[in-house]
Amino acid sequence: ADARSNTISFVMMYSAFLMILFMAVSKYGAPWQVIPDLPAAERNWDGGKGIFVVVSFMFLGAWTFVDPGFHQRVAAVRSEAAARRGVLLAVIFWIVFDTLTTLTAMYGGIALRGSDPELMGTKLFPLFGDQLLPSGMKGVFFAGMFGSIIAAVIGYTFVSGTTISRDFFVRLRGITNEAVITNYTRLGIAIATLLGIVLAIKVDSVVDLWYKVSSIVIPGLLVPVVGAYALKRPPSSRAALACLVVPTAVSAAWTAFPGRAVALENAVFGTAHKIQPSILTPILTGILVAMAIWGIASLAERKNRT
């Protein structure tokens, strides 16, 4: 059922953004014709954010490597070759979809330039679709937007529920009864749903939500996961535990107290940032700490073997 619903959502979301982009190009011209109409800051390669913020978002894309859903789906495929083809196709389709949404946002930003800045950020696609599309197409576009949301909600809810139940409760308590495991899976889905609702209420912007949560979670997971795949004999479980806990705590502190992080960054690099760190970002700081712990533990492990 999950696979079938995701297939329908996939078709709807791609159809919707292909349609609105076609209509936008027909009305406003090709992308290279309208790019000069964008503000200068939006034409910069880094959006005026700086190279370290761009690198931070590149590491945010590494969420895939630490996402339980990625590993579960790859492990469920019948052969290694099929899994490799599936990952490659998924990457290609996400590049296409990100291109569609970015171009649509560019046209929407030009069309709604005089609107409230808050609406430009949080309601750009609905407002642009409502303005540009006729009634029938408008319905298809809104269905496509909901399709992308539903696909993400269904996928992450089930994966989170399974992870909370089987990887946490079941292993912690040593449960083998499938009926009990099913009940814990339902509990896991309920916990994941409630947590998602709370985060959605507390954080208005999906970009801020993604950036902050990923900045906290990824540093503690990325280095141990990549290190476990890359090394024939990774460090001990205690080193892995330190990599999980310490970088996560550091990134969480960086995210929770941005003022102090900015003050430290300004003192070290002589910058004059005021709101958010632009060099020592939470995710880069956490990854550096994780790499230091993993590197020291690897050297110690190698020394002990010799």
N, C-alpha and C positions, 0 to 999 in steps of 0.2 A: 504493500500500500504506500509506503514511504517513497519507494522508487517511482511508482506511477504518478504520485502527486508532484514529485520533483520534476518529472518529465514534462508534465503539463505546465508547471511554473516556469521551467526553462524555456519552453516554446513561447509562452506569453511575454516573458520579460524581454527576450530578444526581439520578438515581433513588435512590441510596443516602442522600444527605443529606436529600432530601424525606421519605424513609421514616422515618429516625431522628428527624427533627424532628417529624413527625406523632405518633410514639409518645411523644416527650418531652412534647409539649403535652397529649396524652391523659392522661398520668400526673401531670404536675406543674402543669398549668394554662397559660394564655396567657402570653406574655412579660411583659405589664404586671402580671400577678399575681405573678410570681416575681422580677422585678427588685428589689423591696424586700429580698429575701433575700440579695442580693449584698453583700459588704463595701463600706463607704462609699467606699474608694479606687477600687473597680472601677465605681462609679456616676458618678465624675467624668468630664466630657467628655474630659479629657486623660489619664485613667488615672493621674493623679498625676505625670506626666512633664514637664509644662510645655509651653507653646505652641511653643517652638523645636524640641522633639523631634517634636511633631505636624507642624510644617512640614517637618521633615527627612523624615518618612515620606511626606509629600505629594510631595516631590521624588523620593523613591525610586520612587514610582509613575510618574515620568517615564522610568523605564527603558525603557518601550515605545518612546519616541521615538528612543532610541539603540540599540535592539535590532536587529541585522542581520536577524533573522527577520521582524520587522515590515515592514521595507522590502522584503525579498525577496518576501514573500507579497503585499504590496500591488502591487508591480511586476509580479507574475505574473498578476494579474487582468486580464481582457480589456478592461475599460473603467473609466474614472474613476468613473462613477456606481456601478458594481458594487462598486468598492473602497470608496467612501464608505459605501454601505449595509452592507458587511461590517464595516467598522470600528465603525459605530454599533451594529450587532447584537452584536458582540464585547464592546463596553463594557457594554451592557445585560445580557448574560448573565453577565459577570464581577461586576457589581453584585449580581445575583441570587445567584450562587454565594457571594460573600463574605458576603452576608446570611445565607445558609443555614449556612455554617460558623461565623459569629460567634454566631448564636443557638444552634447545637448546642453550641458551646464554653461558652456561658453556662449551659445546662442541665447539661452535664457537670460544670462547676465547682461547681454547687449540689449535684448528686448525689454527688460525690466529695470534698466539702469536707474531710473528715477524713483524706484520703489523704496520702501522701508528696508534699511540694511538687514534687520533681523529676518524679514520675510525672504530676502535674497539668500540667506543662509539656510534657513530651516524649511522653507516652503517653495523653493525655487521651481522644482519640477512640477508640482501641482499647479502653481500659478501660471507657469509657462504653457503647460498643456491646456489649461482652461482658456488661455488667451489665443493660442495658435490654432488649435484643432477644432473642427466641426463636431457636432454632437456625437455621431457614431464613432468616429476615431477617438474622440475624447474618452468614451467608455472603454475602448480597447486599451488606451494608454494607461488609464487608472487601474484597469485589471492587471496590466503588465507590471505596474509598480507594486501592487499588492502581491503579485506572483513572486517577485524577488524577495519581498519581506516574508511571505509565508514559507518559501523554500528554506530561508535561513532559520526561521523560528522552528519549523518542524525538525529540521536536521539537527540543530544544536540542542533542542529540548530533549530529543530521544538520546542523542549521544551523551549529553550531560546526565540524564537520568540513569543510563547504563553505567557510566563511569562512576557516579556517586554510589550506586548500589553494588556492582560487581567488583570494582577496583578499590572500594573503600570499606563499606559495611561488611560485604561478604568475606573479603580477605581478613578483615580485622577480627571478625567473629568466627571464622572458619565454617561458614554455612555451606551445606551441600544440597539441601532440600530445594528443588526447583520452585515449588510453590511459595516457599518463604522468600527465595530470591526474586520471584516475580513481584511480591508485595514490596520488597525493598526497592525494586526498580520503579514502581509506582510512586513510592515515597521520594525517590531521587528526582523523578520528573516534576513532582510537586515542589520540591525544594528549588530546583533549577528555574521553574516558572516564576515562583515568588521572588527569587533573587533578581531575575530579569525584569520583573515589573518594578521592583524597588529602584534598580539602577536606571531604568527608563524614566521614572518620575524624578529622581534626584539629578540626573544629568540631561540637560535639554538637547545638546548637540550629539548626534551619533558619532561625529568625528572625535569630539572630546572624550566620549565614552570609550570608543575604540582605542584612542591614543593613551588614555590614562590607565585603563585596565591592562592593555597589552604592555605598556611600559613597566608595570609592576610584575606581571606574570612571566613574560618572555625571558628576561635575564637569568632567572633561576632555573629555567628549563632548557634553554637553547644550548648552552655550553655542555651540560652533561649528556644531552641526547646526541648532539653532533660528535662529541668526544667518544661516546660509547660506540658509535658507528665507525669512527675514523681510526681508533686505536685497537690493536689486537688484544691488549691487556689494559683496559682502563683502570684508573685508580680505585681505591677501596670504596666500599659503600659509605664509610664515614666521610670521605672526601666528597662523594656525590651528595650526601645529605647536607654538608656545609655549603655546597654549590647551590642547592635548592633553597636553603634558608637565608643565608647571609645576603646574597645579591637581591633577593626579593625584598628583604627588610630595608636594604639601602634604597632601592628604587621606590618603595612605598614611602619612605621618609622624604625622598626628593620630591615626590608628587604631593605629599601632604603639606610640606613646608617649602613652597617655591621661593618665598622671600629669602630664607636663609641660604637656599641653593644659589640664588642669584647673587647674594652678597659674597659668597665664597667664590663664585665664578668671576665676579668683578675684581675681587682681591687677587686672584691667581693670574688672570689673563689681562687685567687692566681695562676691561670693558666697562660699559655704562648701561647695561641692561637693567630694566626696572621690574618687569612682571614675571617672565618665565626665563629660565636658563636657555641659552641658545648654543652653548658649546657643551657644557656638562649636563646634557639632557638626562632625564631619569633613566631611560633605557640604555644609553651609552655608558653612563656611570655604573649601572648594574652589571652590564656585560663586561666592563673592564674589571670589576671586582670578581666576577665569576671566572674570567680567564686567569686572573692572578691566582685564585684558589686552585683551579684545575691544573695550572701549570706547575705550581709549587708541589701539589700532591703527586703529579706525574713524575717530576724529578725525584721526589722522595721515594716513590715506588720503584723507579728504575735503579736508584742507588741501593735500595734494600735487596734487589734481585742480584746485583753485582757484588 
